[in-house]
Amino acid sequence: MIIKEINNKEAWENFLLQCTEKTFLQSWNWGDFNEVMGEKIWRLGA
């Protein structure tokens, strides 16, 4: 298995569109919000 960081917002959001079960907590913008609040975030794909 290969795990890598995802740095492309469009690729991230397009992947989520294909998922039947998802929440706003998985969105790119939620990650951006958490970064502004001082949290470290990781966007990883496997």
N, CA, C and O atoms as a Tripos MOL2 file, in Angstrom:
@<TRIPOS>MOLECULE
protein
  184   183    46     0     0
PROTEIN
NO_CHARGES

@<TRIPOS>ATOM
      1 N           0.8420   -1.1690    0.0000 N.3       1 MET1
      2 CA          0.0000    0.0000    0.0000 C.3       1 MET1
      3 C           0.8910    1.2370    0.0000 C.2       1 MET1
      4 O           1.9110    1.2890    0.6870 O.2       1 MET1
      5 N           0.4900    2.2120   -0.7710 N.am      2 ILE2
      6 CA          1.2120    3.4820   -0.8340 C.3       2 ILE2
      7 C           0.3170    4.5520   -0.2080 C.2       2 ILE2
      8 O          -0.8590    4.6660   -0.5530 O.2       2 ILE2
      9 N           0.8730    5.3240    0.7010 N.am      3 ILE3
     10 CA          0.1640    6.4460    1.3210 C.3       3 ILE3
     11 C           0.9160    7.7080    0.9470 C.2       3 ILE3
     12 O           2.1320    7.7990    1.1200 O.2       3 ILE3
     13 N           0.1680    8.6920    0.4250 N.am      4 LYS4
     14 CA          0.8300    9.9420    0.0680 C.3       4 LYS4
     15 C          -0.0690   11.1170    0.4120 C.2       4 LYS4
     16 O          -1.2880   10.9860    0.5270 O.2       4 LYS4
     17 N           0.5700   12.2690    0.5730 N.am      5 GLU5
     18 CA         -0.1630   13.4840    0.8950 C.3       5 GLU5
     19 C          -0.8550   14.0010   -0.3650 C.2       5 GLU5
     20 O          -0.2820   13.9860   -1.4550 O.2       5 GLU5
     21 N          -2.0880   14.4540   -0.1990 N.am      6 ILE6
     22 CA         -2.8600   15.0240   -1.3040 C.3       6 ILE6
     23 C          -2.7930   16.5440   -1.1760 C.2       6 ILE6
     24 O          -3.1800   17.1060   -0.1510 O.2       6 ILE6
     25 N          -2.3010   17.2040   -2.2220 N.am      7 ASN7
     26 CA         -2.1360   18.6570   -2.2040 C.3       7 ASN7
     27 C          -3.0360   19.3710   -3.2000 C.2       7 ASN7
     28 O          -2.9310   20.5860   -3.3710 O.2       7 ASN7
     29 N          -3.9190   18.6290   -3.8580 N.am      8 ASN8
     30 CA         -4.7640   19.1990   -4.8960 C.3       8 ASN8
     31 C          -6.2160   19.2050   -4.4310 C.2       8 ASN8
     32 O          -6.8290   18.1480   -4.2790 O.2       8 ASN8
     33 N          -6.7640   20.3980   -4.2050 N.am      9 LYS9
     34 CA         -8.1420   20.5270   -3.6990 C.3       9 LYS9
     35 C          -9.1460   19.8760   -4.6420 C.2       9 LYS9
     36 O         -10.0580   19.1860   -4.1870 O.2       9 LYS9
     37 N          -8.9940   20.0800   -5.9290 N.am     10 GLU10
     38 CA         -9.9380   19.5230   -6.8970 C.3      10 GLU10
     39 C          -9.9390   17.9900   -6.8480 C.2      10 GLU10
     40 O         -11.0020   17.3710   -6.8750 O.2      10 GLU10
     41 N          -8.7700   17.3870   -6.7780 N.am     11 ALA11
     42 CA         -8.6780   15.9270   -6.6970 C.3      11 ALA11
     43 C          -9.3420   15.4240   -5.4170 C.2      11 ALA11
     44 O         -10.0490   14.4170   -5.4420 O.2      11 ALA11
     45 N          -9.1200   16.1170   -4.2990 N.am     12 TRP12
     46 CA         -9.7080   15.7270   -3.0170 C.3      12 TRP12
     47 C         -11.2370   15.7860   -3.0850 C.2      12 TRP12
     48 O         -11.9200   14.8280   -2.7210 O.2      12 TRP12
     49 N         -11.7580   16.9070   -3.5500 N.am     13 GLU13
     50 CA        -13.2090   17.0880   -3.6010 C.3      13 GLU13
     51 C         -13.8580   16.1410   -4.6070 C.2      13 GLU13
     52 O         -14.9550   15.6410   -4.3580 O.2      13 GLU13
     53 N         -13.2020   15.8870   -5.7330 N.am     14 ASN14
     54 CA        -13.7520   14.9410   -6.7090 C.3      14 ASN14
     55 C         -13.8230   13.5330   -6.1350 C.2      14 ASN14
     56 O         -14.7770   12.8000   -6.3980 O.2      14 ASN14
     57 N         -12.8220   13.1540   -5.3550 N.am     15 PHE15
     58 CA        -12.8680   11.8560   -4.6910 C.3      15 PHE15
     59 C         -14.0610   11.7790   -3.7510 C.2      15 PHE15
     60 O         -14.7860   10.7840   -3.7400 O.2      15 PHE15
     61 N         -14.2670   12.8340   -2.9600 N.am     16 LEU16
     62 CA        -15.3830   12.8290   -2.0130 C.3      16 LEU16
     63 C         -16.7340   12.7460   -2.7200 C.2      16 LEU16
     64 O         -17.6730   12.1450   -2.1980 O.2      16 LEU16
     65 N         -16.8360   13.3440   -3.9000 N.am     17 LEU17
     66 CA        -18.0910   13.2760   -4.6510 C.3      17 LEU17
     67 C         -18.4560   11.8400   -5.0020 C.2      17 LEU17
     68 O         -19.6360   11.5220   -5.1530 O.2      17 LEU17
     69 N         -17.4770   10.9850   -5.1310 N.am     18 GLN18
     70 CA        -17.7120    9.5840   -5.4730 C.3      18 GLN18
     71 C         -18.0890    8.7370   -4.2610 C.2      18 GLN18
     72 O         -18.5810    7.6200   -4.4240 O.2      18 GLN18
     73 N         -17.8680    9.2410   -3.0620 N.am     19 CYS19
     74 CA        -18.1530    8.4920   -1.8350 C.3      19 CYS19
     75 C         -19.6310    8.6280   -1.4740 C.2      19 CYS19
     76 O         -20.1850    9.7270   -1.4970 O.2      19 CYS19
     77 N         -20.2630    7.5050   -1.1420 N.am     20 THR20
     78 CA        -21.6760    7.5680   -0.7720 C.3      20 THR20
     79 C         -21.8700    8.0770    0.6530 C.2      20 THR20
     80 O         -22.8680    8.7370    0.9440 O.2      20 THR20
     81 N         -20.9370    7.7810    1.5300 N.am     21 GLU21
     82 CA        -21.0340    8.2550    2.9120 C.3      21 GLU21
     83 C         -19.9000    9.2220    3.1950 C.2      21 GLU21
     84 O         -18.7250    8.8540    3.1560 O.2      21 GLU21
     85 N         -20.2650   10.4580    3.4790 N.am     22 LYS22
     86 CA        -19.2740   11.4920    3.7670 C.3      22 LYS22
     87 C         -19.9350   12.5860    4.5910 C.2      22 LYS22
     88 O         -21.1610   12.6860    4.6420 O.2      22 LYS22
     89 N         -19.1110   13.4050    5.2350 N.am     23 THR23
     90 CA        -19.6090   14.5520    5.9840 C.3      23 THR23
     91 C         -18.7460   15.7620    5.6320 C.2      23 THR23
     92 O         -17.6970   15.6320    5.0000 O.2      23 THR23
     93 N         -19.2030   16.9310    6.0480 N.am     24 PHE24
     94 CA        -18.4170   18.1480    5.8110 C.3      24 PHE24
     95 C         -17.0750   18.0900    6.5200 C.2      24 PHE24
     96 O         -16.1540   18.8270    6.1680 O.2      24 PHE24
     97 N         -16.9550   17.2130    7.5220 N.am     25 LEU25
     98 CA        -15.7000   17.0940    8.2640 C.3      25 LEU25
     99 C         -14.5770   16.5230    7.4030 C.2      25 LEU25
    100 O         -13.4130   16.5700    7.8030 O.2      25 LEU25
    101 N         -14.9040   15.9860    6.2310 N.am     26 GLN26
    102 CA        -13.9030   15.4500    5.3100 C.3      26 GLN26
    103 C         -13.5740   16.4390    4.1910 C.2      26 GLN26
    104 O         -12.7120   16.1590    3.3570 O.2      26 GLN26
    105 N         -14.2410   17.5790    4.1650 N.am     27 SER27
    106 CA        -14.0500   18.5280    3.0690 C.3      27 SER27
    107 C         -12.7140   19.2660    3.1790 C.2      27 SER27
    108 O         -12.1450   19.4000    4.2620 O.2      27 SER27
    109 N         -12.2430   19.7280    2.0530 N.am     28 TRP28
    110 CA        -11.0020   20.5120    1.9870 C.3      28 TRP28
    111 C         -11.1550   21.7760    2.8260 C.2      28 TRP28
    112 O         -10.2370   22.1560    3.5540 O.2      28 TRP28
    113 N         -12.3230   22.4330    2.7250 N.am     29 ASN29
    114 CA        -12.5460   23.6860    3.4480 C.3      29 ASN29
    115 C         -12.5400   23.4820    4.9600 C.2      29 ASN29
    116 O         -12.1180   24.3730    5.6970 O.2      29 ASN29
    117 N         -12.9940   22.3390    5.4290 N.am     30 TRP30
    118 CA        -12.9420   22.0570    6.8640 C.3      30 TRP30
    119 C         -11.4800   21.9520    7.3180 C.2      30 TRP30
    120 O         -11.1230   22.4160    8.4010 O.2      30 TRP30
    121 N         -10.6620   21.3520    6.4960 N.am     31 GLY31
    122 CA         -9.2350   21.2920    6.7990 C.3      31 GLY31
    123 C          -8.6220   22.6780    6.8500 C.2      31 GLY31
    124 O          -7.8300   22.9790    7.7420 O.2      31 GLY31
    125 N          -8.9880   23.5280    5.8890 N.am     32 ASP32
    126 CA         -8.4890   24.9070    5.8820 C.3      32 ASP32
    127 C          -8.8990   25.6340    7.1620 C.2      32 ASP32
    128 O          -8.0940   26.3420    7.7670 O.2      32 ASP32
    129 N         -10.1480   25.4560    7.5650 N.am     33 PHE33
    130 CA        -10.6420   26.0780    8.7960 C.3      33 PHE33
    131 C          -9.8090   25.6390   10.0010 C.2      33 PHE33
    132 O          -9.4180   26.4640   10.8270 O.2      33 PHE33
    133 N          -9.5440   24.3570   10.0940 N.am     34 ASN34
    134 CA         -8.7680   23.8430   11.2220 C.3      34 ASN34
    135 C          -7.3420   24.3730   11.2150 C.2      34 ASN34
    136 O          -6.7680   24.6220   12.2750 O.2      34 ASN34
    137 N          -6.7640   24.5480   10.0330 N.am     35 GLU35
    138 CA         -5.4180   25.1440    9.9510 C.3      35 GLU35
    139 C          -5.4220   26.5650   10.4900 C.2      35 GLU35
    140 O          -4.5210   26.9540   11.2330 O.2      35 GLU35
    141 N          -6.4390   27.3450   10.1150 N.am     36 VAL36
    142 CA         -6.5510   28.7200   10.6080 C.3      36 VAL36
    143 C          -6.6840   28.7470   12.1290 C.2      36 VAL36
    144 O          -6.2150   29.6780   12.7840 O.2      36 VAL36
    145 N          -7.3250   27.7230   12.6830 N.am     37 MET37
    146 CA         -7.5050   27.6340   14.1320 C.3      37 MET37
    147 C          -6.2470   27.1140   14.8400 C.2      37 MET37
    148 O          -6.2470   26.9390   16.0590 O.2      37 MET37
    149 N          -5.1750   26.8670   14.0710 N.am     38 GLY38
    150 CA         -3.9010   26.4800   14.6590 C.3      38 GLY38
    151 C          -3.6470   24.9880   14.7090 C.2      38 GLY38
    152 O          -2.6480   24.5560   15.2840 O.2      38 GLY38
    153 N          -4.5260   24.1870   14.1200 N.am     39 GLU39
    154 CA         -4.3520   22.7420   14.1260 C.3      39 GLU39
    155 C          -3.4570   22.3030   12.9670 C.2      39 GLU39
    156 O          -3.4260   22.9510   11.9210 O.2      39 GLU39
    157 N          -2.7450   21.2230   13.1550 N.am     40 LYS40
    158 CA         -1.9790   20.6060   12.0790 C.3      40 LYS40
    159 C          -2.9010   19.5990   11.3990 C.2      40 LYS40
    160 O          -3.5290   18.7770   12.0670 O.2      40 LYS40
    161 N          -2.9810   19.6620   10.0900 N.am     41 ILE41
    162 CA         -3.8480   18.7270    9.3740 C.3      41 ILE41
    163 C          -3.0160   17.9450    8.3610 C.2      41 ILE41
    164 O          -1.9670   18.3990    7.9050 O.2      41 ILE41
    165 N          -3.5080   16.7750    8.0280 N.am     42 TRP42
    166 CA         -2.9020   15.9370    6.9970 C.3      42 TRP42
    167 C          -4.0090   15.5030    6.0650 C.2      42 TRP42
    168 O          -5.0660   15.0510    6.5050 O.2      42 TRP42
    169 N          -3.7630   15.6410    4.7820 N.am     43 ARG43
    170 CA         -4.6880   15.1290    3.7660 C.3      43 ARG43
    171 C          -3.9600   13.9690    3.0980 C.2      43 ARG43
    172 O          -3.0560   14.1710    2.2870 O.2      43 ARG43
    173 N          -4.3650   12.7600    3.4480 N.am     44 LEU44
    174 CA         -3.6600   11.5780    2.9930 C.3      44 LEU44
    175 C          -4.5630   10.6980    2.1440 C.2      44 LEU44
    176 O          -5.7650   10.5850    2.3850 O.2      44 LEU44
    177 N          -3.9530   10.0830    1.1490 N.am     45 GLY45
    178 CA         -4.6360    9.1110    0.3000 C.3      45 GLY45
    179 C          -3.8810    7.7970    0.3290 C.2      45 GLY45
    180 O          -2.6540    7.7730    0.4290 O.2      45 GLY45
    181 N          -4.6250    6.7050    0.2410 N.am     46 ALA46
    182 CA         -4.0110    5.3770    0.2330 C.3      46 ALA46
    183 C          -4.3360    4.6690   -1.0550 C.2      46 ALA46
    184 O          -3.9110    3.5320   -1.2590 O.2      46 ALA46
@<TRIPOS>BOND
     1     1     2 1
     2     2     3 1
     3     3     4 2
     4     3     5 am
     5     5     6 1
     6     6     7 1
     7     7     8 2
     8     7     9 am
     9     9    10 1
    10    10    11 1
    11    11    12 2
    12    11    13 am
    13    13    14 1
    14    14    15 1
    15    15    16 2
    16    15    17 am
    17    17    18 1
    18    18    19 1
    19    19    20 2
    20    19    21 am
    21    21    22 1
    22    22    23 1
    23    23    24 2
    24    23    25 am
    25    25    26 1
    26    26    27 1
    27    27    28 2
    28    27    29 am
    29    29    30 1
    30    30    31 1
    31    31    32 2
    32    31    33 am
    33    33    34 1
    34    34    35 1
    35    35    36 2
    36    35    37 am
    37    37    38 1
    38    38    39 1
    39    39    40 2
    40    39    41 am
    41    41    42 1
    42    42    43 1
    43    43    44 2
    44    43    45 am
    45    45    46 1
    46    46    47 1
    47    47    48 2
    48    47    49 am
    49    49    50 1
    50    50    51 1
    51    51    52 2
    52    51    53 am
    53    53    54 1
    54    54    55 1
    55    55    56 2
    56    55    57 am
    57    57    58 1
    58    58    59 1
    59    59    60 2
    60    59    61 am
    61    61    62 1
    62    62    63 1
    63    63    64 2
    64    63    65 am
    65    65    66 1
    66    66    67 1
    67    67    68 2
    68    67    69 am
    69    69    70 1
    70    70    71 1
    71    71    72 2
    72    71    73 am
    73    73    74 1
    74    74    75 1
    75    75    76 2
    76    75    77 am
    77    77    78 1
    78    78    79 1
    79    79    80 2
    80    79    81 am
    81    81    82 1
    82    82    83 1
    83    83    84 2
    84    83    85 am
    85    85    86 1
    86    86    87 1
    87    87    88 2
    88    87    89 am
    89    89    90 1
    90    90    91 1
    91    91    92 2
    92    91    93 am
    93    93    94 1
    94    94    95 1
    95    95    96 2
    96    95    97 am
    97    97    98 1
    98    98    99 1
    99    99   100 2
   100    99   101 am
   101   101   102 1
   102   102   103 1
   103   103   104 2
   104   103   105 am
   105   105   106 1
   106   106   107 1
   107   107   108 2
   108   107   109 am
   109   109   110 1
   110   110   111 1
   111   111   112 2
   112   111   113 am
   113   113   114 1
   114   114   115 1
   115   115   116 2
   116   115   117 am
   117   117   118 1
   118   118   119 1
   119   119   120 2
   120   119   121 am
   121   121   122 1
   122   122   123 1
   123   123   124 2
   124   123   125 am
   125   125   126 1
   126   126   127 1
   127   127   128 2
   128   127   129 am
   129   129   130 1
   130   130   131 1
   131   131   132 2
   132   131   133 am
   133   133   134 1
   134   134   135 1
   135   135   136 2
   136   135   137 am
   137   137   138 1
   138   138   139 1
   139   139   140 2
   140   139   141 am
   141   141   142 1
   142   142   143 1
   143   143   144 2
   144   143   145 am
   145   145   146 1
   146   146   147 1
   147   147   148 2
   148   147   149 am
   149   149   150 1
   150   150   151 1
   151   151   152 2
   152   151   153 am
   153   153   154 1
   154   154   155 1
   155   155   156 2
   156   155   157 am
   157   157   158 1
   158   158   159 1
   159   159   160 2
   160   159   161 am
   161   161   162 1
   162   162   163 1
   163   163   164 2
   164   163   165 am
   165   165   166 1
   166   166   167 1
   167   167   168 2
   168   167   169 am
   169   169   170 1
   170   170   171 1
   171   171   172 2
   172   171   173 am
   173   173   174 1
   174   174   175 1
   175   175   176 2
   176   175   177 am
   177   177   178 1
   178   178   179 1
   179   179   180 2
   180   179   181 am
   181   181   182 1
   182   182   183 1
   183   183   184 2
@<TRIPOS>SUBSTRUCTURE
     1 MET1         2 RESIDUE 1 A MET
     2 ILE2         6 RESIDUE 1 A ILE
     3 ILE3        10 RESIDUE 1 A ILE
     4 LYS4        14 RESIDUE 1 A LYS
     5 GLU5        18 RESIDUE 1 A GLU
     6 ILE6        22 RESIDUE 1 A ILE
     7 ASN7        26 RESIDUE 1 A ASN
     8 ASN8        30 RESIDUE 1 A ASN
     9 LYS9        34 RESIDUE 1 A LYS
    10 GLU10       38 RESIDUE 1 A GLU
    11 ALA11       42 RESIDUE 1 A ALA
    12 TRP12       46 RESIDUE 1 A TRP
    13 GLU13       50 RESIDUE 1 A GLU
    14 ASN14       54 RESIDUE 1 A ASN
    15 PHE15       58 RESIDUE 1 A PHE
    16 LEU16       62 RESIDUE 1 A LEU
    17 LEU17       66 RESIDUE 1 A LEU
    18 GLN18       70 RESIDUE 1 A GLN
    19 CYS19       74 RESIDUE 1 A CYS
    20 THR20       78 RESIDUE 1 A THR
    21 GLU21       82 RESIDUE 1 A GLU
    22 LYS22       86 RESIDUE 1 A LYS
    23 THR23       90 RESIDUE 1 A THR
    24 PHE24       94 RESIDUE 1 A PHE
    25 LEU25       98 RESIDUE 1 A LEU
    26 GLN26      102 RESIDUE 1 A GLN
    27 SER27      106 RESIDUE 1 A SER
    28 TRP28      110 RESIDUE 1 A TRP
    29 ASN29      114 RESIDUE 1 A ASN
    30 TRP30      118 RESIDUE 1 A TRP
    31 GLY31      122 RESIDUE 1 A GLY
    32 ASP32      126 RESIDUE 1 A ASP
    33 PHE33      130 RESIDUE 1 A PHE
    34 ASN34      134 RESIDUE 1 A ASN
    35 GLU35      138 RESIDUE 1 A GLU
    36 VAL36      142 RESIDUE 1 A VAL
    37 MET37      146 RESIDUE 1 A MET
    38 GLY38      150 RESIDUE 1 A GLY
    39 GLU39      154 RESIDUE 1 A GLU
    40 LYS40      158 RESIDUE 1 A LYS
    41 ILE41      162 RESIDUE 1 A ILE
    42 TRP42      166 RESIDUE 1 A TRP
    43 ARG43      170 RESIDUE 1 A ARG
    44 LEU44      174 RESIDUE 1 A LEU
    45 GLY45      178 RESIDUE 1 A GLY
    46 ALA46      182 RESIDUE 1 A ALA
